[in-house]
């Protein structure tokens, strides 16, 4: 449930960067900055249940997938944190922050695919239904 916030905010930050490039309106640069900050905060909140779920994994194949998912997420957070830091003093030109945003979004795209595999294929973080609940007739 929590992962939608950093994903959405970071993607919107990238979209805001492109709008800023096309229009030159500094308000879009501010939107990119603040949505990136919100994505960083959201990522910290989303990491807690994910980290807890990692300790419930018994299948080595699923465990390796979870570690790769976590590593990609940590790299994405580091990229967006660097991007955020560079924007504080506005010391970087327009190209580097946008390149970092594109790179970060690519990392979260791959990580999101792995996360989807963990949840929808392997049932990570999903409460299993009882046999009685799954055999009930639908109304």
C-alpha positions as CSV (number, residue, x, y, z in Angstrom):
1,X,0.0,0.0,0.0
2,X,2.8,2.4,0.8
3,X,4.9,1.9,-2.3
4,X,2.5,3.9,-4.5
5,X,3.6,7.1,-2.8
6,X,7.3,7.1,-3.7
7,X,6.7,5.6,-7.1
8,X,4.1,8.1,-8.0
9,X,5.9,11.1,-6.5
10,X,9.2,10.3,-8.2
11,X,7.5,9.7,-11.6
12,X,5.6,13.0,-11.2
13,X,8.9,14.7,-10.3
14,X,10.4,13.5,-13.6
15,X,7.3,14.7,-15.5
16,X,7.6,18.1,-13.7
17,X,11.3,18.2,-14.9
18,X,10.2,17.7,-18.5
19,X,7.5,20.3,-18.2
20,X,10.0,22.7,-16.7
21,X,12.4,22.1,-19.6
22,X,9.6,22.7,-22.2
23,X,8.0,25.7,-20.6
24,X,10.8,27.2,-18.5
25,X,8.3,28.0,-15.7
26,X,10.3,27.8,-12.4
27,X,7.2,26.6,-10.6
28,X,7.6,23.2,-12.2
29,X,11.2,23.0,-11.0
30,X,9.8,23.6,-7.5
31,X,7.1,20.9,-8.0
32,X,9.9,18.5,-9.1
33,X,11.9,19.3,-6.0
34,X,9.1,18.9,-3.5
35,X,7.6,15.7,-5.1
36,X,11.1,14.2,-5.0
37,X,11.4,15.1,-1.3
38,X,8.0,13.5,-0.7
39,X,9.1,10.4,-2.6
40,X,12.1,10.1,-0.3
41,X,10.0,10.3,2.8
42,X,7.5,7.8,1.4
43,X,10.3,5.4,0.4
44,X,11.5,5.3,4.0
45,X,8.0,4.5,5.2
46,X,7.5,1.8,2.5
47,X,10.9,0.2,3.4
48,X,9.9,-0.8,6.9
49,X,7.2,-3.4,6.1
50,X,9.3,-4.7,3.2
51,X,12.3,-5.1,5.4
52,X,10.2,-7.0,8.0
53,X,8.8,-9.3,5.2
54,X,12.3,-10.2,4.2
55,X,12.8,-12.1,7.4
56,X,9.8,-14.3,6.7
57,X,11.2,-15.7,3.4
58,X,12.1,-19.4,3.5
59,X,12.5,-20.1,-0.2
60,X,16.1,-19.2,-1.3
61,X,15.0,-18.3,-4.9
62,X,12.4,-15.9,-3.5
63,X,14.9,-14.6,-0.9
64,X,17.4,-13.8,-3.7
65,X,14.6,-11.9,-5.6
66,X,13.8,-10.0,-2.4
67,X,17.4,-9.0,-1.9
68,X,17.7,-7.8,-5.5
69,X,14.5,-5.8,-5.0
70,X,15.9,-4.2,-1.9
71,X,19.2,-3.4,-3.5
72,X,17.5,-1.8,-6.5
73,X,15.4,0.2,-4.1
74,X,18.4,1.4,-2.1
75,X,20.2,2.4,-5.3
76,X,17.1,4.4,-6.4
77,X,16.8,6.1,-3.0
78,X,20.5,7.0,-3.2
79,X,20.0,8.4,-6.7
80,X,17.0,10.5,-5.7
81,X,18.7,11.6,-2.5
82,X,21.7,12.8,-4.5
83,X,19.4,14.5,-7.0
84,X,17.5,16.2,-4.2
85,X,20.8,17.4,-2.6
86,X,22.1,18.8,-5.9
87,X,18.8,20.7,-6.3
88,X,19.0,22.4,-2.8
89,X,21.7,24.8,-3.9
90,X,20.7,24.5,-7.5
91,X,24.4,24.0,-8.2
92,X,23.9,21.4,-11.0
93,X,22.8,22.4,-14.4
94,X,19.5,21.2,-15.8
95,X,20.9,18.1,-17.5
96,X,22.3,16.2,-14.4
97,X,19.2,16.3,-12.2
98,X,17.0,15.1,-15.1
99,X,19.5,12.4,-16.0
100,X,19.4,11.3,-12.3
101,X,15.6,11.4,-12.3
102,X,15.4,9.2,-15.5
103,X,18.0,6.8,-14.0
104,X,16.1,6.6,-10.7
105,X,12.8,6.0,-12.4
106,X,14.4,3.2,-14.5
107,X,15.6,1.6,-11.2
108,X,12.2,1.8,-9.6
109,X,10.6,0.3,-12.7
110,X,12.8,-2.8,-12.5
111,X,12.4,-3.0,-8.8
112,X,8.7,-2.5,-9.1
113,X,8.5,-5.5,-11.4
114,X,10.4,-7.6,-8.9
115,X,8.2,-6.4,-6.1
116,X,5.1,-7.3,-8.2
117,X,6.6,-10.8,-8.7
118,X,7.2,-11.1,-4.9
119,X,3.6,-10.1,-4.1
120,X,1.5,-11.5,-6.9
121,X,3.4,-14.6,-7.7
122,X,5.0,-15.6,-4.4
123,X,2.4,-14.1,-2.0
124,X,4.9,-11.9,0.0
125,X,3.1,-9.6,2.4
126,X,-0.2,-11.1,1.6
127,X,-2.3,-12.8,4.3
128,X,-3.2,-16.2,3.1
129,X,-6.9,-17.1,3.0
130,X,-8.2,-20.0,4.9
131,X,-9.5,-23.0,3.0
132,X,-13.1,-22.2,4.1
133,X,-12.8,-18.7,2.8
134,X,-11.5,-19.8,-0.6
135,X,-14.2,-22.5,-1.1
136,X,-17.1,-20.3,-0.3
137,X,-19.6,-19.7,-3.2
138,X,-19.6,-16.2,-4.6
139,X,-22.8,-14.1,-4.5
